[in-house]
Structures are given as C-alpha cells and as structure tokens.
Amino acid sequence: MHQIQQALIPAGSFAMGDGYGDGRRPDGETTVYAVELSGFSIDVTTVTNTDFARFVDATAYVTEAERFGYSAVFHLSVMADTADVIGQPPQTPWWLGVTGADWRHPSGRYTDIADIGEHPVVHVSFNDAQAYCAWADRRLPTEAEWEYASRGGLEGARFPWGDELLGAGGAWRCNIWQGTFPTVNTAADGWLTTAPVRSYEPNGFGLWQTVGNVWEWCADWFDAQYYANSPRVNPVGPATGETRVTRGGSFLCHDSYCNRYRNAARSSNTPDSSTGNTGFRTVAPAAPSF
Ligand SMILES: [Ca+2]
C-alpha cells in the first residue's frame, strides 16, 4: 500500500501565477489570478524507488519506458554501452535516448536503484503515475493544488521558503544545477542528479523539495493560455490538450536555460514521455473533512 506521509492542506485562496515576471512568456505563468481551493491531503515527498517497487511487486506493472525499451537520460550521467545510445534530440542535445534506461536503471543498463531507495522514482510517464495512483487509491494533484501546496502558506513568494534562493551563509536550499549548463556541474548543493526525497528543509506545509530535484506530474492538460480563462474555484485545467503539466523543475535547472525551480513555474510533457528527472507525488482522492 501507499505509505508516504501526507500533509493536510487547509481550504483557502491564493494568488496563482508569477507576480515577478520571472517566467518565460510561452510558459503562461501569468496573468496572476485568485484561486480558491477545497482542503486536500498531499504527499510530503515524491514517490520513491522503494514506494514504486512496492507497487510493481504487487501488480507486476510494466512502465512505458520498459515497454518502449528506452528512456531519456542526461548525457553526463549515462552508464551504458555506446550502442545503447539511440537518439539525441537536436533541440536538447544533452538528452540521450538510452536503451535499457528505466526506473530500475536510471542512468542505463550499468546502474540500479539498490542504494537509492529513498530517491524519487524517475523514468515514469504520466500514464505510469496514473497507474500507481489507481493502485494506491490516490490521484495526481491538479496544477492549482500543486502550486498552493508548494507555496507552503507564503503569499506570493518566489520559492517555497521565501524570495531568496540561498539561505544563511550561501547555503543551497534545493537541488538544481551549479556551474555551466550543460557541461560542468559543480554540485555545490551536494547532488549531481537526484537527491533523497527528504533533503534540505520542508516548506510551511511540511512538503519536501517541491522545487528542484525532479519535475512532478500534475493531473491537468497544459495550456499556456489557461490562466486567462480558468475558473476561480478548484480549477482542473483544460478539457483537452497534447501535453500534461509538470511542475517544480529538477536537478538540471539553471538560470542560463531553465529557471523553473520556482513555485509559479510551468512546463509539460506528452503523457507517455519519461525522463531521468521527472517523478510525481500524489493526493488523496476525496477532500478531507475540514
Ligand atoms: Ca544539484
């Protein structure tokens, strides 16, 4: 069964969107608008490798990456045979299609998850996350729920902990990229790829690492224009679309190409896509009684 600790998020309203102009216009982080949400219960961490293994052991589920035979791995972390590398998108050459990369082999066939049980599961598609949720009697958060939860009760702040990226003495508060993207990562924050889910400090609602570490699938279809047309109360996203919302950025984020390790930042991917930097956390299906 699903064993991740959950946090109760009280019903309330908040300003959704980027009030600072930090985002790229095509991402559709503005216009900022008031959203009202019912209370809900959300995982304090993303689903870990250990959690996902429990699901697979119980159901014999096979992920899409396993069925396709490959997944997307960041070029510096690949540990596979040369012949395993079967693709390199021209727009994002730092992503390699790697045969044998899947949730059990995050960087290719010569890697495993034996020592990273408490790291987020990756190489899971939106559809895989939905399958996990069906087994666990959970669901993915809506995009609005995700942002409200990530804000941790801080109105309008850039990050889950406030407006400043670094803590006292220049301490890193999330797992992103330091150095020169995409070739030199100094890992000043302690992590080259994923970090254990309970790293750094939780936000005001008790949630760990909503920003940085791994992208998190949300339930909504993505539409950059959605904020201009969204209902104010419990929005669930557009009725149709081509890609599903992802939130929170990842260990690959760096200002030089992707400053999406912010509460308001948005991205998306096709529902069958999997990568080495995307996971998910879940929400209880029914609203709690408060
Ligand atoms: Ca890092």
Residues whose N, C-alpha, C, O or C-beta is under 5 A from the ligand:
A	BS01	CA	N175 I176 W177 A187 D189 W191 L192 F251
